Amino acid sequence: MFRYLTAGESHGPALVGILDGLPAHLDVDVPAIDEALRLRQGGYGRGRRMQIESDRVEFLAGLRGSTTLGSPLAVLVRNNDFENNRALMDPLTGGGKPLTNPRPGHTDYAGALKYRQRDLRNVLERASARETAMRVALGAICAQFLGALGITTRSYVSQIGDVVAPELPDFEAAAVDASDVRCPHPETQARMIAAIDAAKTGGDTLGGVFTIVVSGVPAGIGSNRQPDTRLDGVLAGAVMGMQTVKAVEVGAGRDVASKPGSQAHDTFAMSDGDVVRGSNRAGGIEGGISNGQTIVLRVSVKPIPTLMNALPSVNLHKGEDAPASIVRSDVCVVPAASLVGEAMVRLALTGPVLEKFGGDSIDETRDNFKRAVAAAQQVFGLP
């Protein structure tokens, strides 16, 4: 069984991750993981924290000579900012003035009630999106596993605030990485940057939408046998598990609600002896199972809840109206969120892929993959 865990607070000593269930003999490209962490730190609209951190992955277990052993991988990413907050965040001696004013839209208030915390910092430190650095590191390892089977992910930002990019049915990953807002459409990119600047000037924040595309997934991943094994539910649930995400669409998503069936589904046809589809409105998943087409997800991200022009709130200790707490934060995280979204899709997809193809070593998994794909192509006896 494949599974993963993360631990760590935003300003604590480090973030820790466990990745359990990957096969042995997978060659791990450590610089590629560090590059993924570097990209997560980028994006126009990020705050001063990104100038402090220089994320690098460290392996504590499960790896020898850059090759997986088949045992659990233990991963560490240190928080440089811990030294600036040691008096506040040392696990044994930390203290300081409590935070008492919850931010609308954040987990501050609900978390304080759930865990009976009088200091909101005891909630927000774990809820912080700083934790996603570890998700990106673990997702980058899964990307290398999936890549060994020919499965790849890409993403781009399609909307920030009310600035929307035109439909981009094809885009180059290099063009996305070269953009400060991860939008490969130059004109839209400039308008997005202007919108972020205006929000910053006004002490406000912006959300948006990003698109994730997964290529190379063969038909047959996921299941329609139980609700929790449906691939669309697995992927959407993983992405919804990100901080700030409020909606996930698969394929045409909500647009199908206004279409008749004749315009909502993907027709079949034969072409040179192969079964082909007339479109990909289903986004590569039908009935909870991958159908061999590209998987497409659109993800909506809310504006982050820390505003420099603080929203109205209350002081929970004094029981009186007060402005929401202000902590160091970003103006717009949508570009970075697109990379975290990719990481979550990689983590979520690895389990069903291993369930389908198995293998205690990566060579065994590859062999199972090749045989299963070849057998599926012959199921109807088509030439």
Sequence and secondary structure as in RCSB ss.txt:
>XXXX:A:sequence
MFRYLTAGESHGPALVGILDGLPAHLDVDVPAIDEALRLRQGGYGRGRRMQIESDRVEFLAGLRGSTTLGSPLAV
LVRNNDFENNRALMDPLTGGGKPLTNPRPGHTDYAGALKYRQRDLRNVLERASARETAMRVALGAICAQFLGALG
ITTRSYVSQIGDVVAPELPDFEAAAVDASDVRCPHPETQARMIAAIDAAKTGGDTLGGVFTIVVSGVPAGIGSNR
QPDTRLDGVLAGAVMGMQTVKAVEVGAGRDVASKPGSQAHDTFAMSDGDVVRGSNRAGGIEGGISNGQTIVLRVS
VKPIPTLMNALPSVNLHKGEDAPASIVRSDVCVVPAASLVGEAMVRLALTGPVLEKFGGDSIDETRDNFKRAVAA
AQQVFGLP
>XXXX:A:secstr
  EEEEE  TTSSEEEEEEE   BT B  HHHHHHHHHHHH STT  THHHH    EEEEESEETTEE SS EEE
EEE GGGGGGHHHH TTT          TTSSHHHHHHHHT SSTHHHHHHHSGGGHHHHHHHHHHHHHHHHTTT
 EEEEEEEEETTEE    SS  HHHHHTSTTS S HHHHHHHHHHHHHHHHTT  B EEEEEEEE   TT B SS
SGGG HHHHHHHHHHTSTTEEEEEETTGGGGGGS GGGTS  EEEETTEEEES  TTTTEETTEE SS EEEEEE
E   S  SS  EEEETTTTEEEE    S  SB HHHHHHHHHHHHHHHHHHHHHHHH  SBHHHHHHHHHHHHHH
HHTTT   
